[in-house]
Amino acid sequence: MEEKIKVIFENDDFLVIDKPSGMTTTKEKKNEEGTVEDYLRIVRKNELPRNGIIHRLDKGTSGLVLVAKNSKTLINFKLQFKNRLVTKKYYCLVGGATSQDGSINWPIERSKFGFGKFGVGVDGKNALTEFRLLKKYRKNNKKYSFLEVNLKTGRTHQIRVHMNYLGWPLVGDRLYGGEFDILKRPFLHAFELEIFLPNEDNKMKFNSELASDLQKHLSLYEEE
């Protein structure tokens, strides 16, 4: 279990880990083993609520997760997330030629058309996603866009829902209409996390390289 999780940073108050795809963050299914929570409870001996996990990544998403190691830090980080003081950035590859940059400010709610699925809806919670085009790609005469996404809110499946709604589903995202051939998970990686240090005005920024399976998949495309 601990071989799969890479610790990016650690001090007395918190740690930042790099979660691999295919690993569930929190134990929503009580009998599921091998989750990030299991790692924190068994290997790290973290006994805080949710074993100190501040935010969640989807099972198929790789990248950075913030974990508190004591109650004081847990409260501080939760307040930072609530007040939107934390910066979370992602890489994703979507089908289609996107605009150079943009923002999506549409509410997200549970879908009425599929279990475990979410969608844009007037009764949903406010959700804001900003994106920037990094590179254009082409494969089999189809266009693709490699994006940097700045997640301003943290709704479930937010990036996947917003991009699909714009007609640019994530490659590998079967649930939301993306191509599902070689890549068996959404092309989505949480590569940057910036926080305020607990009880300080100083910020710290953490980065993670694009996951190796996503790097390999990206090499199958031609840059435009």
N, C-alpha and C positions, 0 to 999 in steps of 0.2 A: 504493500500500500504506500509506504513512505517513499519508495523508489519512483513512483509516478508523480508525486508532488514535489515541486522545486520551491524552496524557500528563497524568495528574492531579497527580503530584508527582515531583520528581527532585532528588537531591543526589549527592555523590561516591560514595556507597555503594550506592544502590538507586534504582529508579524504580517507580512505580505507574501502570499503564496501564488504560484503559477499553476492553475488547475488545468489538467489535461481534458480534452473532449472525451465524452463517454462516461464521465464521473459525475454523479449527482452531488450537488452542493449540500443540501439539507435533507434530513431524514423524513421526508413527507410520507413515504411508505415505510412503516415501522420495521418491516422485515427485510428491507433492502440493506445489503452489506456493501462495504467498500466505498462509502460516501466520504466527502470531505469532513463531515461531522464525526464519522467514525475515526478518521485519522487524528483529528484534534482531541477527541476524547481518549482514545487508546494510546496513541503514540506521544501526543503532546501533553496529556493529562489536564486538558482544559475543561473546567467544570462550570463555566459560565452558561447562561441561557443560550441555546443553540451553539454551545461550545465556542462562543465568542464571535461567530460569523456575523458581519455587519450587513452584507448584501449578498445577493445570490446571482449566480450565472446559470443559464439553462444547461442541461446535461450535455448537449451537443456543442456548447460554446467553450472555447479554451481561453485562458488568460488570467488576469490578476484578480485576487480576492483579498479583502482586508479583514483581519481577525484581531479582536481585542484580547488582551491577556489578563485584564482585571476589570472590576466593575466600574471604576471611575472612568477609564478609557472607553469602555463600552458605551456609557451614557454620553460622553463627549462626541464620539464618532456618530452615534445615532442622531444627535442634534445637528451635526455638520451635514448629514445626509438630508435631514428634514428641512434644513434651511438652505439647501442646494449650494453648499460651500465646497463640495467635492467635485472634482473634474474627472469624468470617466470617458475615455476615448477608445474607439474600436476600429478595426479594419474589417471591411467586408467586400465581397465581390458580388456584383449584381448583374443580372441579364439586362441588356439595353444600354443605350447611350444617354447618360444622365446629363443634367446641366452642370456647369462648372462648380457651382456651390448652391446651397439653398437651405431652407429650414421647413420643417413640417410640424404644424401646431394643431393636431387633430386629436380629440379624445379617443380613448381606447376602452372597450368593454368586452365582456365575454361574448363569444359568438353564439348566435342562436342556431347555427348551421353545422356545428361540429364540436364534439367533446374535446376539451383540452385546447380549444382554439380561441383566439381573440380577434377582434376586428375594430375598425373605426366606427364609432357610433355616438349619437348625440347624448346618450345617457351615460357615457363612459367618463373616466377620470382624465383630467388634463394631461396631455403628453406632448412634449416638445423635443424634437430631434433636429440637430444641425448636421450638415454633411459638406464635405469638400472633395472634389474629384482629384485623385492623385495620378492615375494613369488610365489610358484607354487600351482595351485589348480586343482581339478578334480571334474567333475560332469557328471553322466550318461556315464562313460567311456570316456569322452572327457577331454582334457587337456586345462588349461587356465593359463594365466600369469598376475600377478598384477605388474604393472610397475610404476616407477617414471620417468617422462619425463621432460627433460630440453629443453624448446622451445627457440632456438637461433634466430629464425626469427618469424614473426607474420603473415604468410599467412592465408587466409581464409580456415578453415577446415584442417589446416596443419597436426595435429596429426592424425586425422581420415583418411586423404588421404594417408599419409606415411605408417601407420600401415596396412591399407587395401592393399596397393601395395606390401607389404612384405608377404601378406597372413595371417595377424593377425588382422582382423577387430575388432573394439571395440564392446564389448557386448552391445546390445541395439541399435546399430547404423544401423537402417534400410536402410538409404540412401547409406551406403557404405558396405553393405553385412554382417553386424553383426547379431547375433541371436536376435530376436525381439519377445520375449514371455512375460515374467513377467515384465521385465524392459522396460519401454516405452520411454526411452531416452538414448543417448550414456553414457556409464559409463566413465565419464570424469569430473574431479574436479580440479580447479586451487587452489592448496593448499599453495603455497609459492610465495611471491613477495618481491624482494630485490631492493631497489633504493638508489641513493645518495640523501641526503637531499638537497633541493634547495640552491645553492651557498655555499655548504660546501663539505668537503672531506669525511665526515662521512657517513656511510651507515646505513640504517634501514631495518630490515627484518620483514615481517609479515606472519603469518600462519593461516590457516583455517582447522578445522577438516573435515574429509571426510563427505560429506552430509549424513544425516540420511537414506535417501532412498537407497543410495549406500552401506552404512554399512549393512543395512537389507538384501540387495540383496547378498552381499558377504557372509553372514552367511549361505546361501543355498549351498555353495561349501565346499568341503573337502580339507584341506591343505595336500600337499604331503610332 
